[in-house]
Amino acid sequence: MQWVRAVKAGHPEAYKFLVQRYQNMVYHVCLKIAADDVAAKDLSQDIFMKAYSALPAFREDSSFSTWLYQIAVRKCLDWKRAQQREQARRSPGEVTENDWVTHETPEQIVLTEERSHRLRRIVDELAEPYRSAVQMYYFEQCSYQEIAKRRGITAKTVESQLYRARAMMRKKGEDLR
């Protein structure tokens, strides 16, 4: 949160640290929804620009990664809907290279989004240190070693925390696998 507060306090150069820290998470969200590397990179850039302009409205009710993740999912789903509208608008005989990319149905998109929101709620309900271990590992794509270094614990402790967090989440009806 120190980088978020620094940007909000008028130090825009601090935003590069947030981009570096969360670029993998955002890119993977985009790639999963767009199913196209070039589109995922473009969307990632747009998401970070949108997040930067919206940062003054960030109330810190949740973690920055949760807030950024929600922006990424919304932006990607908007992009996907626009792609589907464009495809529907074209005449039936028109074919473009984007037609080769498989598209989820609107129902699949909604179900995926609902599952994602349920998962986020369950993660947010976890007690520390389990919540931060799950967020860093699954949403920020950090390795056990990176998490251990950032939190000042051993990689074995991180492994144990993730194991226990998964068990707690399974108990609540969600499995990360």
VOVEXVEX-108198 format. One record per residue: residue number from 1; x, y, z of N, C-alpha, C in turn; residue in one letter. Coordinates in steps of 0.001 Angstrom, whole numbers. Layout:
<sites>
{site NUM {X Y Z} {X Y Z} {X Y Z} a}
...
</sites>
This chain:
<sites>
{site 1 {818 -1205 0} {0 0 0} {859 1266 0} m}
{site 2 {2141 1143 356} {2979 2340 408} {3099 2992 -965} q}
{site 3 {3166 2169 -2041} {3287 2736 -3382} {1974 3399 -3796} w}
{site 4 {858 2811 -3405} {-452 3399 -3707} {-554 4764 -3031} v}
{site 5 {-184 4814 -1775} {-251 6076 -1036} {717 7108 -1609} r}
{site 6 {1871 6645 -2069} {2848 7571 -2675} {2288 8188 -3952} a}
{site 7 {1647 7381 -4776} {1048 7911 -6014} {-66 8889 -5669} v}
{site 8 {-904 8515 -4701} {-2004 9395 -4301} {-1494 10701 -3689} k}
{site 9 {-306 10653 -3092} {277 11840 -2460} {995 12743 -3467} a}
{site 10 {927 12398 -4750} {1517 13264 -5760} {2863 12821 -6287} g}
{site 11 {3177 11545 -6165} {4437 11004 -6692} {4126 9972 -7768} h}
{site 12 {3769 10423 -8972} {3347 9486 -10020} {4426 8482 -10426} p}
{site 13 {5695 8805 -10196} {6778 7876 -10551} {6709 6586 -9733} e}
{site 14 {6036 6616 -8596} {5891 5416 -7760} {4983 4379 -8421} a}
{site 15 {4192 4804 -9405} {3266 3884 -10064} {4006 2781 -10815} y}
{site 16 {5224 3057 -11257} {5974 2032 -12000} {6221 804 -11126} k}
{site 17 {6363 987 -9815} {6558 -147 -8921} {5296 -1009 -8834} f}
{site 18 {4132 -346 -8857} {2873 -1100 -8855} {2717 -1880 -10158} l}
{site 19 {3086 -1257 -11263} {3009 -1936 -12563} {3930 -3159 -12564} v}
{site 20 {5147 -2976 -12110} {6097 -4094 -12081} {5590 -5229 -11191} q}
{site 21 {5010 -4878 -10086} {4560 -5891 -9136} {3354 -6683 -9636} r}
{site 22 {2439 -6009 -10358} {1180 -6649 -10727} {1031 -6942 -12218} y}
{site 23 {2059 -6673 -13011} {1904 -6855 -14457} {1646 -8317 -14837} q}
{site 24 {2258 -9271 -14157} {2016 -10682 -14481} {576 -11073 -14180} n}
{site 25 {61 -10646 -13032} {-1312 -10975 -12672} {-2278 -10422 -13714} m}
{site 26 {-2112 -9155 -14074} {-3012 -8514 -15026} {-2907 -9190 -16392} v}
{site 27 {-1691 -9447 -16837} {-1498 -10086 -18141} {-2178 -11458 -18173} y}
{site 28 {-2044 -12249 -17106} {-2653 -13588 -17097} {-4186 -13514 -17102} h}
{site 29 {-4748 -12537 -16421} {-6201 -12344 -16474} {-6618 -12029 -17907} v}
{site 30 {-5890 -11117 -18533} {-6211 -10720 -19910} {-6054 -11883 -20877} c}
{site 31 {-4992 -12633 -20725} {-4743 -13758 -21621} {-5823 -14821 -21476} l}
{site 32 {-6252 -15054 -20258} {-7292 -16062 -20027} {-8610 -15653 -20692} k}
{site 33 {-8958 -14390 -20604} {-10235 -13939 -21161} {-10135 -13675 -22663} i}
{site 34 {-9055 -13029 -23103} {-8926 -12668 -24522} {-8443 -13844 -25369} a}
{site 35 {-7685 -14763 -24779} {-7135 -15911 -25497} {-6268 -15478 -26682} a}
{site 36 {-5612 -14336 -26553} {-4761 -13813 -27617} {-3661 -12977 -26971} d}
{site 37 {-2421 -13309 -27270} {-1275 -12653 -26632} {-1230 -11156 -26912} d}
{site 38 {-1418 -10770 -28163} {-1346 -9353 -28529} {-2459 -8569 -27848} v}
{site 39 {-3668 -9105 -27884} {-4804 -8443 -27231} {-4569 -8357 -25720} a}
{site 40 {-4005 -9414 -25139} {-3743 -9421 -23695} {-2746 -8329 -23321} a}
{site 41 {-1724 -8139 -24140} {-737 -7089 -23858} {-1368 -5704 -23985} k}
{site 42 {-2170 -5506 -25028} {-2848 -4216 -25209} {-3815 -3944 -24061} d}
{site 43 {-4578 -4955 -23702} {-5530 -4791 -22603} {-4814 -4492 -21290} l}
{site 44 {-3683 -5162 -21060} {-2918 -4919 -19827} {-2512 -3458 -19728} s}
{site 45 {-2044 -2921 -20844} {-1639 -1517 -20855} {-2837 -604 -20556} q}
{site 46 {-3957 -891 -21200} {-5173 -98 -20966} {-5620 -177 -19505} d}
{site 47 {-5501 -1356 -18928} {-5928 -1558 -17541} {-5073 -734 -16585} i}
{site 48 {-3761 -729 -16805} {-2897 53 -15927} {-3142 1560 -16103} f}
{site 49 {-3463 1981 -17313} {-3793 3399 -17520} {-5102 3734 -16808} m}
{site 50 {-6084 2850 -16936} {-7375 3079 -16267} {-7195 3087 -14749} k}
{site 51 {-6417 2144 -14224} {-6194 2076 -12779} {-5495 3337 -12275} a}
{site 52 {-4535 3826 -13053} {-3822 5046 -12648} {-4787 6228 -12551} y}
{site 53 {-5649 6371 -13555} {-6577 7502 -13531} {-7643 7334 -12451} s}
{site 54 {-7947 6087 -12077} {-8971 5834 -11055} {-8382 5741 -9642} a}
{site 55 {-7073 5780 -9526} {-6422 5603 -8227} {-6904 6574 -7139} l}
{site 56 {-7189 7832 -7454} {-7696 8718 -6397} {-9005 8226 -5768} p}
{site 57 {-9772 7430 -6511} {-11038 6910 -5994} {-10855 5613 -5207} a}
{site 58 {-9666 5035 -5230} {-9397 3796 -4495} {-9445 4090 -2998} f}
{site 59 {-10413 3448 -2310} {-10653 3740 -895} {-9875 2847 62} r}
{site 60 {-9152 1876 -453} {-8358 962 361} {-9224 82 1268} e}
{site 61 {-10489 -164 847} {-11352 -1099 1574} {-10867 -2533 1372} d}
{site 62 {-10259 -2768 227} {-9699 -4081 -85} {-8242 -3871 -477} s}
{site 63 {-7559 -4947 -768} {-6163 -4805 -1184} {-6107 -4201 -2586} s}
{site 64 {-4994 -3610 -2921} {-4816 -3035 -4246} {-4940 -4117 -5313} f}
{site 65 {-4411 -5317 -5042} {-4477 -6390 -6036} {-5926 -6793 -6312} s}
{site 66 {-6765 -6823 -5294} {-8185 -7140 -5487} {-8848 -6076 -6349} t}
{site 67 {-8587 -4836 -6046} {-9157 -3711 -6790} {-8698 -3753 -8246} w}
{site 68 {-7411 -3958 -8456} {-6851 -4014 -9808} {-7393 -5219 -10568} l}
{site 69 {-7528 -6341 -9894} {-8067 -7552 -10511} {-9491 -7302 -11017} y}
{site 70 {-10291 -6621 -10229} {-11670 -6326 -10643} {-11692 -5405 -11865} q}
{site 71 {-10805 -4428 -11890} {-10709 -3555 -13067} {-10326 -4380 -14287} i}
{site 72 {-9358 -5276 -14118} {-8883 -6100 -15230} {-10000 -6987 -15779} a}
{site 73 {-10715 -7652 -14896} {-11799 -8536 -15347} {-12870 -7739 -16075} v}
{site 74 {-13289 -6603 -15501} {-14328 -5787 -16156} {-13879 -5298 -17522} r}
{site 75 {-12654 -4785 -17598} {-12131 -4260 -18859} {-12048 -5367 -19920} k}
{site 76 {-11583 -6541 -19508} {-11468 -7658 -20452} {-12836 -8152 -20917} c}
{site 77 {-13786 -8227 -19999} {-15128 -8651 -20393} {-15783 -7625 -21310} l}
{site 78 {-15563 -6339 -21066} {-16066 -5300 -21974} {-15455 -5482 -23358} d}
{site 79 {-14141 -5726 -23409} {-13453 -5944 -24681} {-14041 -7154 -25408} w}
{site 80 {-14265 -8228 -24651} {-14794 -9457 -25253} {-16207 -9232 -25805} k}
{site 81 {-17025 -8505 -25074} {-18379 -8205 -25564} {-18306 -7359 -26835} r}
{site 82 {-17387 -6409 -26866} {-17230 -5579 -28069} {-16791 -6432 -29255} a}
{site 83 {-15905 -7387 -29013} {-15470 -8293 -30084} {-16641 -9127 -30601} q}
{site 84 {-17468 -9592 -29680} {-18618 -10404 -30069} {-19646 -9569 -30835} q}
{site 85 {-19850 -8316 -30426} {-20768 -7428 -31157} {-20247 -7182 -32566} r}
{site 86 {-18948 -6957 -32671} {-18328 -6723 -33977} {-18489 -7948 -34872} e}
{site 87 {-18293 -9109 -34305} {-18434 -10344 -35074} {-19882 -10525 -35525} q}
{site 88 {-20842 -10206 -34668} {-22251 -10340 -35016} {-22668 -9311 -36062} a}
{site 89 {-22036 -8141 -36055} {-22360 -7070 -36987} {-21920 -7391 -38416} r}
{site 90 {-20816 -8119 -38543} {-20301 -8439 -39877} {-21266 -9342 -40619} r}
{site 91 {-21206 -9270 -41911} {-22064 -10138 -42721} {-21611 -11582 -42557} s}
{site 92 {-22523 -12537 -42730} {-22186 -13943 -42502} {-21004 -14453 -43335} p}
{site 93 {-20767 -13876 -44498} {-19690 -14348 -45366} {-18318 -13799 -45006} g}
{site 94 {-18286 -12716 -44221} {-17002 -12108 -43850} {-16276 -12975 -42831} e}
{site 95 {-14998 -13192 -43061} {-14182 -13965 -42131} {-12895 -13195 -41884} v}
{site 96 {-12517 -13091 -40614} {-11252 -12448 -40268} {-10416 -13445 -39483} t}
{site 97 {-9155 -13098 -39260} {-8288 -13997 -38495} {-8768 -14181 -37070} e}
{site 98 {-9500 -13199 -36524} {-10019 -13330 -35156} {-11103 -14396 -35050} n}
{site 99 {-11685 -14794 -36184} {-12717 -15817 -36159} {-12171 -17186 -35771} d}
{site 100 {-10873 -17343 -35845} {-10263 -18628 -35500} {-10115 -18793 -33994} w}
{site 101 {-10229 -17712 -33247} {-10138 -17777 -31790} {-11490 -18252 -31266} v}
{site 102 {-11459 -19246 -30393} {-12726 -19729 -29838} {-13246 -18718 -28822} t}
{site 103 {-14556 -18582 -28756} {-15176 -17623 -27843} {-16084 -18364 -26879} h}
{site 104 {-16044 -17934 -25639} {-16964 -18476 -24660} {-18336 -17867 -24909} e}
{site 105 {-19347 -18600 -24520} {-20697 -18059 -24634} {-20898 -17039 -23522} t}
{site 106 {-21859 -16138 -23670} {-22134 -15175 -22596} {-22428 -15872 -21261} p}
{site 107 {-23106 -17019 -21332} {-23407 -17763 -20110} {-22119 -18242 -19435} e}
{site 108 {-21165 -18741 -20221} {-19892 -19193 -19663} {-19134 -18026 -19040} q}
{site 109 {-19182 -16874 -19681} {-18498 -15695 -19159} {-19093 -15292 -17813} i}
{site 110 {-20415 -15267 -17732} {-21092 -14889 -16493} {-20774 -15900 -15390} v}
{site 111 {-20804 -17184 -15702} {-20500 -18208 -14704} {-19060 -18092 -14217} l}
{site 112 {-18139 -17830 -15135} {-16736 -17654 -14767} {-16581 -16438 -13864} t}
{site 113 {-17267 -15360 -14207} {-17189 -14139 -13399} {-17795 -14355 -12013} e}
{site 114 {-18918 -15057 -11946} {-19540 -15341 -10652} {-18625 -16194 -9783} e}
{site 115 {-18014 -17207 -10388} {-17092 -18065 -9643} {-15902 -17249 -9140} r}
{site 116 {-15423 -16350 -9976} {-14305 -15497 -9601} {-14672 -14610 -8412} s}
{site 117 {-15876 -14045 -8427} {-16327 -13198 -7307} {-16480 -14025 -6025} h}
{site 118 {-17045 -15246 -6147} {-17182 -16117 -4971} {-15810 -16452 -4401} r}
{site 119 {-14894 -16775 -5291} {-13542 -17110 -4863} {-12891 -15929 -4158} l}
{site 120 {-13059 -14729 -4710} {-12492 -13525 -4091} {-13069 -13298 -2702} r}
{site 121 {-14380 -13500 -2553} {-15011 -13323 -1234} {-14436 -14325 -234} r}
{site 122 {-14265 -15563 -669} {-13720 -16586 226} {-12293 -16235 610} i}
{site 123 {-11507 -15785 -355} {-10120 -15396 -64} {-10110 -14223 909} v}
{site 124 {-10950 -13235 677} {-10998 -12067 1555} {-11429 -12422 2980} d}
{site 125 {-12182 -13516 3138} {-12636 -13946 4462} {-11569 -14733 5221} e}
{site 126 {-10518 -15187 4518} {-9457 -15935 5197} {-8733 -15032 6190} l}
{site 127 {-8303 -15622 7289} {-7522 -14879 8285} {-6088 -14735 7782} a}
{site 128 {-5421 -13709 8264} {-3992 -13587 7991} {-3294 -14686 8763} e}
{site 129 {-2254 -15252 8300} {-1445 -14957 7122} {-1906 -15689 5869} p}
{site 130 {-2999 -16459 5966} {-3446 -17280 4844} {-3916 -16427 3664} y}
{site 131 {-4652 -15354 3960} {-5169 -14491 2889} {-4031 -13924 2049} r}
{site 132 {-3030 -13363 2680} {-1945 -12743 1909} {-1136 -13794 1153} s}
{site 133 {-983 -14987 1722} {-262 -16050 1010} {-1004 -16436 -267} a}
{site 134 {-2314 -16583 -181} {-3124 -16931 -1362} {-3086 -15801 -2388} v}
{site 135 {-3243 -14566 -1943} {-3228 -13435 -2866} {-1896 -13339 -3606} q}
{site 136 {-813 -13460 -2881} {497 -13349 -3517} {770 -14505 -4475} m}
{site 137 {388 -15709 -4071} {706 -16878 -4893} {-193 -16968 -6130} y}
{site 138 {-1499 -16844 -5939} {-2421 -17057 -7049} {-2715 -15804 -7870} y}
{site 139 {-2811 -14652 -7237} {-3212 -13457 -7961} {-2032 -12607 -8411} f}
{site 140 {-955 -12632 -7655} {234 -11865 -8040} {1285 -12745 -8702} e}
{site 141 {1023 -14055 -8754} {1917 -15014 -9402} {3309 -15041 -8774} q}
{site 142 {3407 -14851 -7468} {4693 -14894 -6773} {5057 -16343 -6454} c}
{site 143 {6348 -16649 -6467} {6815 -17978 -6081} {6845 -18076 -4559} s}
{site 144 {7010 -19296 -4048} {7128 -19488 -2606} {8287 -18650 -2060} y}
{site 145 {9395 -18629 -2811} {10580 -17899 -2366} {10316 -16393 -2317} q}
{site 146 {9618 -15870 -3334} {9304 -14437 -3340} {8409 -14072 -2155} e}
{site 147 {7412 -14893 -1916} {6492 -14638 -796} {7263 -14677 520} i}
{site 148 {8098 -15697 674} {8883 -15847 1901} {9767 -14625 2123} a}
{site 149 {10410 -14171 1080} {11304 -13009 1200} {10524 -11751 1575} k}
{site 150 {9388 -11532 918} {8595 -10328 1182} {8011 -10330 2595} r}
{site 151 {7703 -11524 3111} {7055 -11597 4415} {8017 -11960 5537} r}
{site 152 {9266 -12234 5201} {10256 -12538 6233} {10043 -13881 6909} g}
{site 153 {9599 -14875 6130} {9387 -16226 6654} {10079 -17207 5715} i}
{site 154 {10020 -18492 6037} {10655 -19486 5171} {9687 -19939 4080} t}
{site 155 {10252 -20484 3012} {9427 -21005 1917} {8575 -22177 2405} a}
{site 156 {9084 -22942 3335} {8335 -24071 3903} {7100 -23564 4661} k}
{site 157 {7240 -22437 5350} {6103 -21837 6050} {5053 -21380 5036} t}
{site 158 {5504 -20791 3930} {4580 -20367 2865} {3821 -21583 2339} v}
{site 159 {4546 -22664 2086} {3923 -23893 1594} {2855 -24388 2570} e}
{site 160 {3170 -24385 3852} {2216 -24815 4879} {989 -23904 4927} s}
{site 161 {1219 -22599 4837} {104 -21647 4866} {-815 -21844 3664} q}
{site 162 {-234 -22074 2489} {-1050 -22301 1292} {-1824 -23615 1404} l}
{site 163 {-1197 -24630 1957} {-1871 -25911 2152} {-3083 -25727 3080} y}
{site 164 {-2869 -25038 4178} {-3960 -24809 5135} {-5041 -23912 4531} r}
{site 165 {-4626 -22902 3770} {-5602 -22002 3136} {-6479 -22771 2151} a}
{site 166 {-5867 -23658 1362} {-6650 -24465 416} {-7657 -25337 1160} r}
{site 167 {-7230 -25906 2279} {-8132 -26740 3078} {-9307 -25909 3595} a}
{site 168 {-9021 -24702 4068} {-10087 -23818 4565} {-11044 -23455 3427} m}
{site 169 {-10478 -23204 2263} {-11314 -22811 1129} {-12169 -23981 650} m}
{site 170 {-11590 -25181 651} {-12369 -26369 265} {-13536 -26557 1224} r}
{site 171 {-13271 -26291 2489} {-14321 -26403 3506} {-15483 -25465 3202} k}
{site 172 {-15137 -24308 2616} {-16173 -23321 2268} {-16753 -23579 884} k}
{site 173 {-16301 -24658 230} {-16924 -25035 -1033} {-16137 -24655 -2276} g}
{site 174 {-14930 -24158 -2120} {-14121 -23775 -3281} {-12816 -24551 -3255} e}
{site 175 {-12368 -24975 -4434} {-11070 -25615 -4570} {-10292 -24812 -5602} d}
{site 176 {-9051 -24483 -5292} {-8251 -23665 -6217} {-7822 -24434 -7459} l}
{site 177 {-7902 -25701 -7454} {-7445 -26490 -8624} {-8495 -26590 -9671} r}
</sites>
